[in-house]
Amino acid sequence: MAEQGGLIDGGGLDQDTIAAIATPAGKGGVAIIRLSGGLSWSIAQSLCGRALQARTPALCTFKHQNDIIDQGLVLLFKGPHSFTGEDVAELHCHGGVVITSMLLDACLAMGARMARPGEFSERAFMNNKLDLAQAEGLADLIDAPTRQAARQAAASLRGAFSEAVNTLGNALLQIRIYIEAAIDFPEEEVDFLSDEGIRGQLSDTLTALTELIANAQQGALMSKAAKIVLTGKPNVGKSSLLNQLARDQIAIVTDVPGTTRDVIKQAINLGGLILEFADTAGIREASDIIELEGIQRARKALDTADLIIRVIDDSEKMEGETEQLPTGVPVIHVLNKIDLSNRPAGAQPASGVTTMAVSAATGAGISALESAILAALGLSTDTGITPFSARERHVSILQATHAILKEGIAQFNQTGAGEILAEDLRRAHDTLGEITGVVGVDALLGEIFSSFCIGK
């Protein structure tokens, strides 16, 4: 006998059946209506007018209240062996705006309700089909701006990031178990205070956490367009440099100081990686109200930059740079107009700061600058460098975990207090668990899944 879902076997009636169009709006060859929940099978079978089997595509004529809507395919998935873990139905119809709306309206009239953004993925998370990092990897896969980003998001969806997080979590847990056992059972004479193996494990775990933070930071930059801001005095060649990097005339270039009045943004592909460059107004004392507004916007852009490129005119004797840049943001100094200064192109010797010499007019040194930009961001075109996608949320959690663990190790080395170390290990473990959704994420779920598309 064929598997039955919805009202037929009474499964999944503990929450609403949801429905949504799972394909982009507009005209196309095929569109898909997705349903999940206890009524999904019965709705699909009622629309088709016959019984259907799980995981067996069936050609049906969709009919509601004696009105024929369309003809298409139906696929049924029996929970828990489905994306959401519930009974799921997919209705494949012709891709027209009116047709899909009519079919969705029929599903809603038969007892389903409209899904909230991300609700299908949220149900998959709640039913343990995906952890939170995998669900976010799914969203990143759909939104991936490049092939590299898509590969990394797919790795997160498969669980590569979650596995790395869980491995660290298990290491923290095992050390904590050992220490608490020594505290609770002193008669066993487990002297963890003098156990160099425990100190070694703590050190190794902290090192592994540091490496994971570096990978997550790369993954976070890959899953979005890293923001690179060009700054400097008027007429140093910022706009010309943007045009050279973009291989197009994006920004207006003149000899008149203050030509750029607003922040000009352009997505640029460097070696298959999408980066967002912003050309800003030259920073100087100005009285023109429009130029002043442009300078104010330039300063705001600097505050959100992932990388700052300070452009300097190498053909003139420049006064000392006085512009204050945000701390903690990598900076590349670019000596422009070397076609006039006769300086050799490429990396320049400098103390503590990356300095590149280029000519935005001729293109000399641009290739070396592009490589320096990727290096400053910790990115690479090598597909093996960044193994998974990540988000700023993940980076913040990993950094918080690192701070807790580092502080715990320091106080343990100073005081030898195992009870305090055990508590710090618990805090670090619980904090780390927020990435995959093991603990403490209830308040985050609505915010995370609301950013998903409807039907996902």
C-alpha positions in Angstrom: 0.0 0.0 0.0 1.3 3.4 -0.9 2.6 5.8 1.8 -0.1 8.3 2.7 0.3 11.7 4.3 -1.8 14.5 5.7 -5.4 13.7 6.7 -5.0 10.1 5.5 -2.6 8.9 8.2 -3.1 11.8 10.7 0.6 12.6 10.6 2.0 16.1 11.2 -1.3 17.7 12.4 0.4 19.4 15.3 1.2 22.6 13.3 -0.1 24.5 10.3 0.4 23.4 6.8 2.3 26.1 4.9 2.4 26.9 1.2 4.4 29.3 -1.0 5.8 29.7 -4.5 9.3 28.4 -4.3 10.5 29.7 -7.6 11.2 33.4 -8.6 8.3 35.5 -9.6 7.7 36.1 -13.3 7.4 34.1 -16.5 9.2 30.9 -17.0 9.0 27.3 -18.2 8.2 25.9 -14.8 7.1 27.2 -11.4 6.9 25.2 -8.1 4.4 25.5 -5.3 5.8 24.0 -2.1 3.6 22.7 0.8 4.7 21.4 4.1 2.7 20.0 7.0 -0.1 17.6 7.8 -2.5 18.7 5.0 0.1 18.9 2.2 -0.6 15.4 0.8 -4.4 15.7 1.0 -4.3 19.1 -0.7 -2.1 17.8 -3.5 -4.3 14.7 -4.0 -7.5 16.7 -3.9 -6.1 19.1 -6.6 -5.2 16.0 -8.7 -8.4 14.1 -8.0 -6.5 10.8 -7.2 -4.2 9.0 -4.8 -0.5 9.5 -5.3 2.6 7.7 -4.2 5.6 9.1 -2.3 8.7 10.0 -4.3 7.0 9.1 -7.6 6.4 12.0 -10.0 2.8 12.0 -11.3 1.4 14.0 -14.2 -1.9 15.6 -13.0 -4.5 18.1 -14.1 -4.8 20.6 -11.2 -8.5 21.3 -10.6 -10.2 23.3 -7.8 -14.0 23.6 -7.5 -14.5 22.2 -10.9 -12.2 24.8 -12.5 -9.1 23.4 -14.3 -6.1 25.5 -13.3 -3.2 23.8 -15.2 -1.5 20.5 -15.9 1.8 19.6 -14.3 3.8 17.3 -12.1 3.4 16.4 -8.4 6.0 15.1 -6.1 5.2 13.9 -2.5 7.8 13.4 0.3 6.9 11.5 3.5 8.1 13.0 6.7 10.6 12.7 8.3 12.3 11.9 4.9 11.8 15.4 3.5 13.6 18.7 3.5 11.4 20.0 6.4 11.0 16.7 8.2 7.3 16.9 7.6 5.0 15.7 4.9 5.9 17.8 1.8 4.2 18.2 -1.6 5.6 20.0 -4.6 3.3 21.1 -7.4 5.2 21.8 -10.7 3.1 24.0 -13.0 3.8 26.2 -16.0 5.7 29.4 -15.0 3.3 32.2 -15.3 2.3 34.8 -12.7 -1.4 34.2 -13.0 -1.2 30.4 -13.1 1.1 30.2 -10.0 -1.1 32.6 -8.1 -4.3 30.6 -8.9 -2.6 27.3 -7.8 -1.3 28.9 -4.6 -4.8 30.4 -3.9 -6.3 27.0 -4.3 -3.9 25.5 -1.8 -4.7 28.3 0.7 -8.5 27.8 0.2 -8.0 24.1 1.1 -6.5 24.7 4.5 -2.9 25.8 4.0 -1.6 29.2 5.1 1.0 31.4 3.4 4.5 30.6 4.6 6.5 33.3 6.3 10.0 34.1 4.9 12.3 31.3 5.6 9.7 29.1 7.4 10.5 26.0 5.4 14.1 26.2 6.4 13.1 27.1 10.0 11.0 23.9 10.1 13.9 21.9 8.8 16.0 23.3 11.7 13.3 22.7 14.3 13.0 19.1 13.0 16.7 18.5 13.2 17.1 18.2 9.4 19.6 21.1 9.4 21.5 22.8 12.1 21.6 26.6 12.1 24.9 26.9 10.4 23.7 24.6 7.6 20.5 26.6 7.2 22.5 29.8 6.8 24.7 28.0 4.4 21.7 27.3 2.3 20.7 30.9 2.2 24.3 31.8 1.3 24.3 29.3 -1.5 21.3 30.8 -3.1 22.7 34.3 -2.7 26.3 33.4 -3.7 27.8 36.2 -5.8 30.6 34.0 -7.3 31.4 30.4 -8.0 33.9 30.4 -5.2 31.3 31.7 -2.8 28.9 29.0 -4.0 31.4 26.2 -3.4 32.0 27.4 0.1 28.3 27.9 0.9 27.6 24.3 -0.5 30.3 23.1 1.9 28.6 24.8 4.8 25.3 23.3 3.7 26.9 19.8 3.7 28.1 20.5 7.3 31.8 21.3 6.9 31.6 24.4 9.1 29.3 22.6 11.6 31.8 19.7 11.8 34.7 22.1 12.6 32.6 23.8 15.3 31.4 20.5 16.8 35.0 19.1 16.9 36.0 22.1 18.9 33.0 21.8 21.1 33.8 18.2 21.8 37.4 19.1 22.7 36.2 21.7 25.2 33.7 19.2 26.6 36.2 16.4 27.1 38.6 18.7 28.9 35.8 19.9 31.1 34.7 16.4 31.9 38.2 15.4 33.0 38.7 18.4 35.2 35.2 18.1 36.9 35.9 14.4 37.5 39.2 15.3 39.2 37.3 17.8 41.4 34.4 15.5 42.2 36.5 12.4 42.9 39.6 13.5 44.7 40.1 10.0 46.1 41.0 8.8 42.6 44.1 11.0 42.9 43.8 12.6 39.5 46.1 15.5 39.9 45.0 17.7 36.9 46.8 20.7 38.4 50.1 19.2 37.5 48.9 17.4 34.3 50.9 19.0 31.4 48.7 17.0 29.1 45.6 19.1 30.0 47.6 22.3 29.5 48.7 21.0 26.1 45.1 20.2 25.2 44.0 23.6 26.2 46.8 25.2 24.1 45.9 23.0 21.1 42.2 23.9 21.4 43.0 27.6 21.5 45.2 27.2 18.4 42.5 25.3 16.6 40.0 28.0 17.5 42.3 30.7 16.2 42.6 28.9 12.9 38.8 28.5 12.7 38.3 32.2 13.3 40.7 33.0 10.4 38.7 30.6 8.1 35.4 32.0 9.3 36.6 35.6 8.6 37.5 34.6 5.1 34.2 32.8 4.6 32.3 35.8 5.9 34.0 38.1 3.4 33.4 35.6 0.6 29.7 35.3 1.3 29.3 39.1 0.9 31.0 41.7 -1.2 33.9 42.9 0.9 33.9 46.8 1.1 37.0 48.5 -0.2 37.1 52.3 0.2 39.4 54.6 -1.9 40.4 57.7 0.1 43.0 60.5 -0.2 43.3 64.1 -1.1 41.6 65.6 -4.2 43.2 65.0 -7.5 45.5 62.1 -6.4 43.8 59.8 -8.9 41.2 57.9 -6.9 38.6 57.9 -9.6 41.2 57.0 -12.3 42.3 54.1 -10.1 38.7 52.9 -9.7 38.2 53.0 -13.5 41.4 51.0 -14.0 40.4 48.3 -11.5 36.9 48.1 -13.1 38.3 48.1 -16.6 35.6 50.7 -17.4 34.9 54.4 -17.1 32.8 54.3 -14.0 33.8 57.6 -12.4 34.2 61.0 -14.0 37.8 62.1 -14.2 38.9 65.7 -14.5 41.8 68.0 -13.4 39.4 70.0 -11.3 39.7 69.3 -7.6 36.5 68.1 -5.9 35.0 66.5 -9.0 33.8 63.5 -7.0 30.9 64.7 -4.8 29.3 61.5 -3.7 30.4 57.9 -2.9 30.6 56.0 -6.2 30.3 52.2 -5.6 31.2 49.5 -8.1 31.2 45.7 -7.8 34.4 44.4 -9.3 35.5 40.8 -10.0 39.1 40.2 -9.0 40.1 36.6 -9.9 36.6 35.4 -9.6 35.9 37.1 -6.2 33.4 39.9 -6.1 34.5 43.0 -4.2 32.7 46.3 -3.7 34.9 49.3 -4.3 33.9 52.8 -3.3 35.4 56.0 -4.7 35.0 58.9 -2.3 35.3 62.7 -2.3 38.8 64.0 -1.7 39.3 64.8 2.0 40.2 68.5 2.4 39.0 71.8 3.9 36.0 72.9 1.8 33.3 75.5 1.9 31.1 74.3 -0.9 28.0 72.7 0.8 27.8 69.9 -1.8 31.4 69.0 -1.5 31.2 69.1 2.3 28.3 66.6 2.2 30.5 64.4 -0.1 33.4 64.5 2.4 31.0 63.6 5.2 29.8 60.6 3.3 33.4 59.6 2.5 34.1 59.5 6.2 31.0 57.4 6.9 32.1 55.0 4.2 35.5 54.6 5.9 33.8 53.5 9.1 32.2 50.5 7.4 35.2 49.5 5.2 36.8 46.0 5.2 39.9 47.5 3.6 41.1 51.1 3.0 43.2 52.1 0.0 44.8 55.5 0.6 45.9 57.0 -2.7 48.8 59.4 -2.8 50.1 61.5 -5.7 53.7 60.3 -6.2 54.4 62.9 -8.8 54.3 65.8 -6.3 56.0 66.4 -3.0 53.1 65.6 -0.7 52.8 67.1 2.7 52.4 64.7 5.7 49.2 62.7 5.6 46.9 64.1 8.3 43.7 62.1 7.5 42.6 60.0 10.5 41.6 56.5 9.4 39.6 54.0 11.5 41.7 51.7 13.7 41.6 47.9 13.2 41.0 48.2 9.4 43.8 47.1 7.0 45.2 49.9 4.9 47.1 49.8 1.6 49.1 52.9 0.6 49.0 53.4 -3.2 51.6 55.7 -4.7 49.8 56.8 -7.9 51.1 58.6 -11.1 54.4 56.7 -11.2 54.4 57.4 -15.0 55.2 61.0 -13.9 57.5 60.2 -11.0 59.5 57.4 -12.7 59.2 55.1 -9.7 59.2 51.4 -10.5 55.8 49.7 -10.3 54.9 47.1 -7.6 55.4 46.7 -3.9 57.6 49.3 -2.2 59.7 48.9 0.9 57.8 50.4 3.9 57.7 49.9 7.6 54.5 48.4 9.0 52.2 49.2 6.0 51.7 47.7 2.6 52.7 50.2 -0.1 52.2 49.7 -3.8 53.3 51.9 -6.7 51.0 52.2 -9.7 49.9 54.3 -12.6 46.2 54.5 -13.0 46.8 56.2 -16.3 48.9 53.4 -17.9 47.9 50.4 -15.8 51.4 49.8 -14.5 51.4 47.9 -11.2 47.6 47.3 -11.2 48.0 43.5 -11.3 50.3 43.6 -8.3 47.9 45.9 -6.5 45.0 43.4 -7.1 47.0 40.6 -5.5 47.9 42.9 -2.5 44.2 43.7 -2.1 43.2 40.0 -1.9 46.1 39.3 0.5 45.1 42.2 2.8 41.6 40.7 3.0 42.9 37.2 3.6 41.3 36.0 0.4 42.6 33.9 -2.4 41.5 32.6 -5.7 42.8 29.2 -4.6 39.6 27.1 -3.9 41.3 25.3 -1.0 42.0 28.3 1.1 38.5 29.1 2.5 36.8 25.7 3.1 33.3 27.0 4.0 31.1 30.1 4.1 30.4 31.9 7.3 28.7 35.1 8.6 29.6 38.0 10.8 27.4 36.4 13.5 29.6 33.3 13.4 32.9 35.3 13.6 31.6 37.3 16.6 30.7 34.1 18.4 34.0 32.4 17.7 35.8 35.6 18.9 33.8 35.6 22.1 34.5 31.9 22.6 38.2 32.6 22.1 38.2 35.4 24.6 36.5 33.2 27.3 38.9 30.3 26.7 42.0 32.5 26.6 41.0 34.3 29.8 40.2 30.9 31.4 43.6 29.4 30.5 45.4 32.6 31.8 43.7 32.5 35.2 44.2 28.7 35.5 47.9 29.1 34.8 48.0 31.8 37.5 45.8 30.4 40.2 45.5 26.7 39.4 41.8 26.9 40.3 40.2 24.0 38.5 36.6 25.0 39.4 36.9 28.3 37.7 38.5 26.7 34.6 35.6 24.2 34.5 33.1 27.1 34.5 35.0 29.0 31.8 35.0 25.8 29.7 31.3 25.5 30.1 30.8 29.1 29.1 33.0 28.7 26.1 31.2 25.5 25.1 27.7 27.1 25.4 28.8 30.2 23.5 30.2 28.1 20.6 26.9 26.2 20.5 25.1 29.3 19.4 26.6 28.8 15.9 24.9 25.6 15.2 21.8 26.3 17.3 22.6 23.8 20.1 22.0 26.4 22.8 20.9 29.9 23.3 19.5 30.9 19.9 15.8 31.3 20.4 15.9 35.0 20.2 17.9 34.8 17.0 15.7 32.5 15.0 13.2 35.0 13.9 15.9 37.5 12.8 17.9 34.8 10.9 15.0 33.1 9.1 13.2 36.3 8.3 16.0 37.2 5.9 15.3 34.1 3.8 13.1 34.2 0.7 9.5 33.1 1.0 9.3 29.5 -0.1 12.8 28.6 1.2 
